[in-house]
Amino acid sequence: MDHLIRRVVTATDLSEASLRAVERAMGIAALTGSHCTVVHALGLDALGPLSEVIGALADSATGKIIARQRAVLGPLVAESARHYGISADLHVVPGLATSEVPAQIRAACANLVVVGARGRGVLRHIFVGSTASRLMRKSHCPVLVVRGSGRDPYRRVLIAVDFSPASASSVRYAREMAPGAEIMLLHVLDVPFEGMLHYAGVSGDVVDHYRRTARETAVNGMREIARAAGLPDGGWAMLVEQGDATTTILRAQADRGCDLVVMGKHGTHVTEELLIGSVTKRVLAESPGDVLVVVHHCIPGSDQVN
């Protein structure tokens, strides 16, 4: 079976969080037989205003800084690639990560992007690092946000299923990234107009039947997604719950000790350029583990980041 993941791109700023992401990216590349590209963006745009003052020295300074960082990172990337038995390359680029990383993703035709989570406390409720947030808003390929060690294989994976086109892809990506992990599919049940029915005086028996029918439809849909994704019978668990989506996902992750949460990103409205979905954003901010966001229109070999 062909792998969905064939080219992995990861970014590092030499912070602890980003180095964990590089470790995870290397491990996934080893699992899937992928090539790994490591990007280090220096953010040297700030030297631009100095060019009028120091002239050609600005270009010389940029070149020396790039060479120095390549000398620092090159052996680390090479050693890690040897350890995992993969091919990897390093790109040290002068610009800002928010523009340079998407450019490298386009150039590599990446099937997966791996970045480290940034921000603590209140800030985590606003953004998950500027680079990660931009990729999440605009990426046409899956983005993995790493908070864990990056070294240990995933043991338990929670996949949030909403029956969007991304749901089946989420299962397939999870299986490639965590082939030996326990898989749990979770659907947070939304029963449309239930509150209105109660308000309108519809009997409790009728509402209960309506709720049961919605649950049965969800169960059948999850079985179909599992079948389409090739999950073996008995090789996965199912959970259907009603309640707030974010709270339910995070509670299920904690109760079952899941170290990876997989969610789909969908929708085509222009606001996608400004915001990721509120549930996805909240899970990214509050999850203690890694989160993979799968875009529904990702097609191996034709992924893009604008």
Phi, psi and omega in degrees: 000132179291142178281143171289325184261115179234339180221118183250133175242133177226151182241143177224141170245018181072008173285161180300318181298317183287329177291327173296323179295319178298317178300315180295319180299318178298317180296318178294320177300321178294319181296324189255001182068033186264162169270143182241131175247127178254127182247131174235108181264126188274340181067038184275012177304333182297341179285344183308307181299340181279347186298326179292334183272314186255358174059229184297343179297334179297315178295320179296318179297318179299315180298320180293321180294317178299316180297320181295314181292325176294324178293328178285313187276329185307308179297325179295315179294316181297317180295317179295319178298318177297318181300318183271353179069039182235170170263138182212150173228162184239132175240114173259116188237151189280336190278193180281146181300325184297337177252324184288320182295312175302324178296319178292325178296317178297316183296325182274352187051052188294144172259349179204137175244134182236123180226158178272148176283140178231155177099144180224160175060226184300324182300329180295339178275354181254316180203162178243058183080139185297319180293313180299318181296317179297316179297321181294324181287325193240352186291141173260006175229162184301145178237125177256122177259120190258128171240338182283190185293331183087351185256316185284141176296150177295137182258320182222129184240130176253121181248116179279118184253122177240008179067017169283169179300342181282345188297311181295320178297324179300318180295317182294317178295319179299320180295322179290320184281335184221068187295336181257008186274156169287135183250129174235127174263128180239128171240126176269112189287127174244114180260100186301137173067012180301314180299321180294324179296316176300316182296325181281359177087014177294139186297153180299324180297319180293317179295320178298318178297318178300318181292318179297319179297318178297321179294317179298320177298319179295317180299314180296322178295321179292322177297322180292319178297317179298319180295315182296329180274357177083019177289131181288151175301132181080358182263013180204162180241158183234141177220124176239119182226155178249136180153190177295130188298311183298312181300318182293318180297313182293323178293318178296321178299315181291315184297326186253006175062041182280131180261000174217130173248133180243130181225154176262145174247127182214173183108149184232009181292155182301335181295347174302332179289343184251322186224144165272165182305146186298321179293314179301316181298317181290321178295318177301322183286326191251345181293135177279350183245192180285151179227127175254125177252119183255128180271135190292336183261018179289129179234120182310129177093349182228025182282150182216157168232123182279000000 
